[in-house]
Amino acid sequence: MILRLNRIEGQVRGIKGMIEKDTYCDDVLNQIASVQSALNGVGKLLLEHHMKSCVMERIQEGDTEVLKELMTSITKLMK
């Protein structure tokens, strides 16, 4: 995930440079869409890890409140 986030960080810096150079708007928008897609990918990976570890552990401990928390997180990710 760190490697992906490093790439995304580089993409964001690239977008900033594009805006500073007054690059054609459609090209900038395409790069923004690419960053959003990459961030969504990281979010999905992290969500999967969270469900397989943290959520599973809390359910096994009898803490079902974690499901409400998980649904809130999923709702935020889906926006």
C-alpha positions as a LaTeX table, in Angstrom:
\begin{tabular}{lrrr}
\hline
Residue & $x$ (\AA) & $y$ (\AA) & $z$ (\AA) \\
\hline
Met1 & 0.00 & 0.00 & 0.00 \\
Ile2 & 2.88 & 2.36 & 0.74 \\
Leu3 & 4.22 & 1.95 & $-2.79$ \\
Arg4 & 0.79 & 2.72 & $-4.21$ \\
Leu5 & 0.44 & 5.77 & $-1.99$ \\
Asn6 & 3.89 & 6.98 & $-3.05$ \\
Arg7 & 2.82 & 6.71 & $-6.70$ \\
Ile8 & $-0.40$ & 8.56 & $-5.95$ \\
Glu9 & 1.56 & 11.27 & $-4.17$ \\
Gly10 & 3.71 & 11.65 & $-7.27$ \\
Gln11 & 0.61 & 11.85 & $-9.45$ \\
Val12 & $-0.83$ & 14.61 & $-7.26$ \\
Arg13 & 2.43 & 16.57 & $-7.50$ \\
Gly14 & 2.24 & 16.08 & $-11.27$ \\
Ile15 & $-1.29$ & 17.49 & $-11.32$ \\
Lys16 & $-0.12$ & 20.50 & $-9.35$ \\
Gly17 & 2.62 & 21.03 & $-11.92$ \\
Met18 & 0.12 & 20.71 & $-14.75$ \\
Ile19 & $-2.06$ & 23.40 & $-13.19$ \\
Glu20 & 0.96 & 25.65 & $-12.62$ \\
Lys21 & 1.86 & 25.24 & $-16.31$ \\
Asp22 & $-1.74$ & 26.00 & $-17.33$ \\
Thr23 & $-2.14$ & 22.59 & $-18.98$ \\
Tyr24 & $-5.29$ & 21.92 & $-20.98$ \\
Cys25 & $-8.12$ & 21.34 & $-18.47$ \\
Asp26 & $-9.28$ & 18.03 & $-19.92$ \\
Asp27 & $-5.80$ & 16.56 & $-19.48$ \\
Val28 & $-5.75$ & 17.68 & $-15.84$ \\
Leu29 & $-9.23$ & 16.25 & $-15.25$ \\
Asn30 & $-8.11$ & 12.90 & $-16.68$ \\
Gln31 & $-5.18$ & 12.84 & $-14.26$ \\
Ile32 & $-7.47$ & 13.69 & $-11.36$ \\
Ala33 & $-9.75$ & 10.79 & $-12.35$ \\
Ser34 & $-6.70$ & 8.53 & $-12.41$ \\
Val35 & $-5.70$ & 9.58 & $-8.88$ \\
Gln36 & $-9.24$ & 9.07 & $-7.61$ \\
Ser37 & $-9.28$ & 5.57 & $-9.09$ \\
Ala38 & $-5.90$ & 4.76 & $-7.53$ \\
Leu39 & $-7.08$ & 6.01 & $-4.13$ \\
Asn40 & $-10.22$ & 3.90 & $-4.44$ \\
Gly41 & $-8.00$ & 0.88 & $-5.08$ \\
Val42 & $-6.00$ & 1.55 & $-1.92$ \\
Gly43 & $-9.23$ & 2.03 & 0.01 \\
Lys44 & $-10.56$ & $-1.33$ & $-1.18$ \\
Leu45 & $-7.35$ & $-3.10$ & $-0.18$ \\
Leu46 & $-7.37$ & $-1.48$ & 3.24 \\
Leu47 & $-11.05$ & $-2.29$ & 3.73 \\
Glu48 & $-10.42$ & $-5.94$ & 2.88 \\
His49 & $-7.52$ & $-6.10$ & 5.33 \\
His50 & $-9.60$ & $-4.36$ & 8.00 \\
Met51 & $-12.46$ & $-6.83$ & 7.57 \\
Lys52 & $-10.19$ & $-9.88$ & 7.68 \\
Ser53 & $-8.30$ & $-8.72$ & 10.75 \\
Cys54 & $-9.75$ & $-5.99$ & 12.99 \\
Val55 & $-13.44$ & $-6.61$ & 12.30 \\
Met56 & $-13.10$ & $-10.40$ & 12.51 \\
Glu57 & $-11.25$ & $-10.16$ & 15.83 \\
Arg58 & $-13.83$ & $-7.86$ & 17.36 \\
Ile59 & $-16.72$ & $-10.07$ & 16.24 \\
Gln60 & $-14.99$ & $-13.12$ & 17.71 \\
Glu61 & $-14.68$ & $-11.16$ & 20.97 \\
Gly62 & $-18.44$ & $-10.59$ & 20.90 \\
Asp63 & $-18.29$ & $-6.93$ & 19.86 \\
Thr64 & $-20.99$ & $-6.63$ & 17.20 \\
Glu65 & $-20.90$ & $-2.81$ & 17.38 \\
Val66 & $-18.00$ & $-3.08$ & 14.92 \\
Leu67 & $-20.52$ & $-3.90$ & 12.17 \\
Lys68 & $-22.17$ & $-0.50$ & 12.55 \\
Glu69 & $-18.72$ & 1.11 & 12.40 \\
Leu70 & $-17.85$ & $-0.94$ & 9.31 \\
Met71 & $-21.05$ & 0.08 & 7.53 \\
Thr72 & $-20.28$ & 3.74 & 8.23 \\
Ser73 & $-16.81$ & 3.30 & 6.74 \\
Ile74 & $-18.16$ & 1.52 & 3.66 \\
Thr75 & $-20.74$ & 4.28 & 3.13 \\
Lys76 & $-17.99$ & 6.91 & 3.26 \\
Leu77 & $-15.85$ & 4.96 & 0.78 \\
Met78 & $-18.74$ & 4.64 & $-1.66$ \\
Lys79 & $-19.34$ & 8.40 & $-1.94$ \\
\hline
\end{tabular}
